[in-house]
Amino acid sequence: MSFGSAASHRRVPRRLDASAVCPCDSGLPFGECCGPVLDGDPAPTAERLMRSRYTAFFLGDAQHLLRTWHPATRPDTIDLHDDVRWTGLAIEQVGAGGTEDTSGVVVFTASWEQGRGASATGGALHERSRFVRRGARWSYVDGEVD
């Protein structure tokens, strides 16, 4: 997921209780889904890494986004835009990216809202993201946004 600019921006990420429903819409508790990946455990699949990256956007965790971005395509910094709220994730297609694969593709739509009250706007980001596995770790390479 590549939404955001490469401008310098420091934001303290929010944290969730391990028993809270994970923001990535998997239906699992945060502590059994994206929580361990955000804490540094390797994602077992490209889809799980993609879900953790969505959750990082949801929580404002720029360090996780940078850490999981492939070094060849990673920006120096990420601006997460404090006024954007991520409101849902729908995984539409997963191509490879399993525990035995070295590359994978995840197609998804992530919904967002910006602003408050009557001036609030919203939309959806539809992306086809590419991932590669280096050793035991998946990395986000890039994405094609529709």
Secondary structure as UniProt FT lines:
FT   TURN            18..19
FT   TURN            23..24
FT   HELIX           30..32
FT   HELIX           34..38
FT   TURN            39..40
FT   HELIX           46..59
FT   HELIX           62..67
FT   TURN            71..73
FT   TURN            82..83
FT   STRAND          84..96
FT   TURN            99..100
FT   STRAND          103..114
FT   HELIX           117..119
FT   STRAND          121..134
FT   TURN            135..136
FT   STRAND          137..145
//
